[in-house]
Amino acid sequence: SIEVASSLVRLEGFRITSVMEELRPKVMMDWIVTCRAKKGVSLLPTAGTGRQL
């Protein structure tokens, strides 16, 4: 699980950043970001990334 993996990595002193799609409603996105932050995981939204042809 993300919780176990992030805890083990954090014990070694590393920082974790993950990319995720933006969720709706916004309260759901905020909840996920808060939960992951408590485990030491930073989340970056994918909005605005990639290329358009």
C-alpha positions in Angstrom: 0.0 0.0 0.0 1.1 3.6 -0.5 1.0 4.1 3.3 3.5 1.3 4.0 5.8 2.1 1.1 5.9 5.9 1.9 6.6 5.2 5.5 9.6 3.0 4.7 11.0 5.4 2.2 10.5 8.4 4.6 12.4 6.4 7.3 15.4 6.4 5.0 15.2 10.2 4.7 13.9 10.5 1.2 11.1 12.8 0.0 8.2 11.5 -2.2 6.4 13.4 -4.9 3.7 11.8 -7.0 1.6 13.0 -9.9 -2.1 12.5 -10.0 -5.1 13.5 -12.0 -7.3 16.2 -10.6 -10.4 14.9 -8.8 -13.8 16.3 -8.6 -15.5 17.5 -6.5 -12.6 19.7 -5.2 -13.3 18.5 -1.6 -12.2 15.0 -2.7 -9.0 16.3 -4.2 -8.3 18.4 -1.0 -8.9 15.3 1.2 -6.5 13.1 -0.8 -3.8 15.8 -0.8 -4.2 16.2 2.9 -4.1 12.5 3.6 -1.0 12.0 1.5 0.7 15.0 3.0 0.3 13.5 6.5 2.2 10.5 5.2 4.9 12.8 3.7 3.9 12.5 0.1 3.6 15.6 -2.0 1.1 15.4 -4.9 1.3 17.4 -8.1 -1.7 17.7 -10.4 -1.3 16.7 -14.0 -3.5 19.7 -15.2 -1.6 21.8 -17.7 1.0 19.2 -18.5 1.6 17.4 -21.8 1.5 18.5 -25.3 -1.3 19.6 -27.6 -1.2 18.9 -31.3 
